[in-house]
């Protein structure tokens, strides 16, 4: 089934923003954070921050960039799918904005941790305060998994409604449910953290497929008169142009 209500230019922008979100998320959360945060030693975390101030600032900037891109992705998904189902598209945008707020909370914790590390005289136990802030920042990501999953459920539903590959829609929904489940598994059964990670991997596969499909569709599709959604005027017909 060929998607008929999706404007190629909007799909391209959405796909590129979603790709940017994935690119920004990896170095900040998966690379820089583990280099600075030592979960077994608050003194080591403090030393890492003091010795690597520039790296810590880059990590904060990357999380702030992720917040901005996440918010834009949520808005552009709404624009892409609003004609398919306005309620589901609005739900997707709303859940995506909550994702952005959760990441913003994490960025605030990272910024506070760095400030505390660089001004140890202002805290009775700088190492302990820094460690708590990093743990809190990670907790924002942990509980945020609830909405990381919730926003994928309407996304998958809209993929099915709009004529995208059925397997893609089903996988994105399954990934969303898995993400939601992982948020509960992480806190109800800490010993089963591996299970929570495996549940979230399904979402990652679905999101990467969504990015690839949006870009593939946007570059292969012939722009249609529906480009009016993006502000373009309908192309004149062959008869009107004298062809």
C-alpha positions in Angstrom: 0.0 0.0 0.0 1.5 3.3 -1.1 1.3 6.1 1.5 -0.9 8.8 -0.1 -1.2 11.4 2.7 2.5 11.8 3.5 4.2 14.8 2.1 7.7 13.8 0.9 9.3 17.0 1.9 7.9 16.7 5.4 8.9 13.1 5.6 12.4 14.0 4.6 12.7 16.7 7.3 11.2 14.3 9.9 13.6 11.6 8.9 16.7 13.9 9.0 15.7 15.3 12.4 15.1 11.7 13.8 18.6 10.7 12.4 20.2 13.8 14.0 18.5 12.8 17.3 20.1 9.3 17.1 23.5 10.7 16.2 23.5 13.2 19.1 22.3 10.7 21.7 25.1 8.2 21.2 28.2 10.2 22.1 26.6 12.0 25.0 24.9 9.3 27.0 26.7 6.2 25.8 30.3 7.5 25.5 31.0 10.6 27.5 28.8 9.8 30.5 30.6 6.4 31.2 33.9 8.1 30.9 33.1 10.6 33.7 30.8 8.7 36.0 32.1 5.9 38.2 29.1 4.3 39.8 31.4 2.6 42.4 33.3 5.6 43.6 32.1 9.2 44.2 35.7 10.4 44.6 36.6 9.0 41.1 33.6 10.7 39.6 34.7 14.0 41.1 38.3 13.6 40.0 37.1 12.8 36.4 35.0 15.9 36.3 37.7 18.2 37.6 40.3 16.7 35.2 38.0 16.6 32.2 36.0 19.8 32.5 35.9 20.4 28.7 34.6 16.8 28.0 32.0 17.3 30.7 30.8 20.6 29.1 30.6 18.8 25.7 28.4 16.1 27.4 26.0 18.8 28.7 25.9 20.5 25.3 25.1 17.2 23.6 22.2 16.6 26.0 20.8 20.1 25.4 21.1 19.5 21.7 19.3 16.2 22.1 16.5 18.1 23.9 16.1 20.5 21.1 16.1 17.9 18.3 13.7 15.7 20.3 11.2 18.6 20.5 11.6 19.3 16.8 11.1 15.7 15.9 7.9 15.5 17.9 6.6 18.6 16.1 7.5 17.3 12.7 5.9 13.9 13.3 2.7 15.7 14.2 3.0 17.7 10.9 3.6 14.5 9.0 0.8 12.4 10.4 -1.9 15.0 11.3 -4.0 14.2 8.2 -3.8 10.5 8.9 -5.2 10.7 12.5 -5.1 14.1 14.3 -5.6 12.5 17.8 -2.8 9.9 17.4 -0.5 12.5 15.9 -1.1 14.9 18.8 -0.5 12.1 21.3 2.8 11.3 19.5 3.9 15.0 19.7 2.8 15.3 23.4 4.7 12.1 24.5 7.7 13.3 22.5 7.7 16.6 24.4 7.7 14.7 27.7 10.8 12.8 26.4 12.5 16.2 25.8 11.6 17.3 29.4 13.1 14.1 30.9 16.3 14.6 29.0 16.3 18.3 30.0 16.2 17.2 33.7 19.2 15.0 33.1 21.1 17.9 31.4 20.4 20.1 34.4 21.8 17.4 36.8 25.0 17.2 34.7 25.4 21.0 34.8 24.8 21.1 38.5 27.3 18.2 39.1 30.0 20.0 37.1 29.4 23.3 38.9 29.7 21.5 42.3 32.9 19.7 41.2 34.5 23.0 40.2 33.5 24.8 43.4 34.1 22.1 46.1 34.3 24.8 48.9 30.6 25.4 48.4 29.6 21.9 49.4 30.4 19.9 52.6 30.8 16.7 50.6 31.4 17.7 46.9 32.1 14.1 45.9 28.9 12.8 47.4 26.9 15.7 45.9 28.3 15.1 42.4 27.6 11.4 42.7 24.0 11.9 43.7 23.5 14.4 40.8 24.9 11.9 38.3 22.7 9.1 39.7 19.7 11.5 39.5 20.5 12.4 35.9 20.6 8.7 35.0 17.3 8.2 36.8 15.7 10.8 34.5 16.7 8.5 31.6 15.5 5.5 33.5 12.0 6.7 34.4 11.8 8.5 31.0 11.8 5.1 29.3 8.1 5.1 30.1 7.5 8.0 27.7 10.2 6.9 25.3 8.0 3.9 24.8 4.6 5.6 24.9 5.6 7.9 22.0 6.4 4.9 19.9 3.0 3.3 20.2 1.1 6.1 18.4 4.0 6.3 15.9 3.6 2.6 15.0 -0.2 3.0 14.9 0.1 5.9 12.5 2.6 4.0 10.4 0.0 1.3 9.9 -2.8 3.8 9.2 -0.7 5.8 6.7 0.3 2.8 4.5 3.8 2.3 5.6 5.1 -1.3 5.7 3.0 -3.3 8.1 6.0 -5.0 9.7 7.5 -1.6 10.5 4.3 -0.4 12.3 4.1 -3.6 14.3 7.8 -3.5 15.2 7.6 0.1 16.4 4.5 -0.6 18.5 6.2 -3.7 20.0 9.3 -1.6 20.7 7.2 1.0 22.4 5.5 -1.7 24.6 9.0 -3.1 25.3 10.3 0.3 26.4 7.4 0.8 28.8 7.9 -2.7 30.2 11.6 -2.1 30.6 10.9 1.0 32.8 9.0 -1.2 35.2 11.4 -4.2 35.0 14.3 -1.9 35.9 12.8 -0.8 39.1 10.7 -3.8 40.1 13.4 -6.4 39.3 16.8 -4.8 39.3 18.4 -8.2 38.9 16.7 -8.6 35.6 18.3 -5.5 34.0 19.4 -7.5 31.0 15.8 -8.3 30.3 15.0 -4.6 30.3 17.8 -3.9 27.9 16.7 -6.6 25.5 13.2 -5.1 25.5 14.5 -1.7 24.6 16.6 -3.1 21.7 13.4 -3.9 19.8 12.5 -0.2 19.9 16.0 0.7 18.6 15.6 -1.5 15.6 12.1 -0.1 14.9 13.3 3.5 15.2 16.3 2.9 12.9 13.9 1.3 10.4 11.6 4.3 10.7 14.4 6.7 10.0 15.6 4.7 7.0 12.1 4.4 5.6 11.2 8.1 5.9 14.4 9.0 4.1 13.9 6.4 1.4 10.3 7.4 0.8 11.1 11.1 0.7 13.8 10.8 -1.8 12.1 8.3 -4.1 8.6 9.8 -4.0 7.5 12.2 -6.7 6.3 15.5 -5.1 2.5 15.6 -5.3 0.1 18.5 -5.2 -0.3 17.6 -1.5 2.9 19.7 -1.0 0.5 22.4 0.1 1.0 21.0 3.5 4.5 22.3 3.4 3.5 25.7 2.0 4.0 24.9 -1.7 1.4 25.8 -4.2 -0.1 23.0 -6.2 1.6 22.4 -9.6 -0.5 23.4 -12.6 -2.1 20.6 -14.6 -0.8 19.5 -18.0 -3.8 21.0 -19.7 -3.6 24.3 -17.9 0.1 24.6 -18.8 -0.6 24.0 -22.4 1.2 20.7 -22.5 
